[in-house]
Amino acid sequence: KCMDVTEEEEEEIKLEINVLKKFSHHRNIATYYGAFIKKSAGRNENDQLWLVMEYCGAGSVTDLVKSSKNNFLKEEWIAYICREILRGLAHLHANKVIHRDIKGQNVLLTDNADVKLVDFGVSAQLDRTIGRRNTFIGTPY
């Protein structure tokens, strides 16, 4: 995953890297291998952050739906994908992390049809004093 690094997004990017480092050992979360900064050539360009993660060659669930006949999936496929998403979310929730942006684009499939959650940029770590979040964030679908 390549993204431009701006000062405004720096905290969000740090959060995503920290969540990936801590929790990507679960089978339903894309494995994190490392991060690199690619310095920009010009002064008016942003540096790029490259997150190196597990390769998910089958693409996103959104890609799968769009490439399928009549833009829909069989009920068995939907049930399988939902079960695997819920396993990943259960792991995050057990560690007091909420994803806050579950959508087809943030659910990737490997070539072996393993389901992986990605994009933890708006995730939140809950602690004992907060207990819940009072903010609206993520994709408004």
Disulfide bonds with the S-S distance in Angstrom:
none
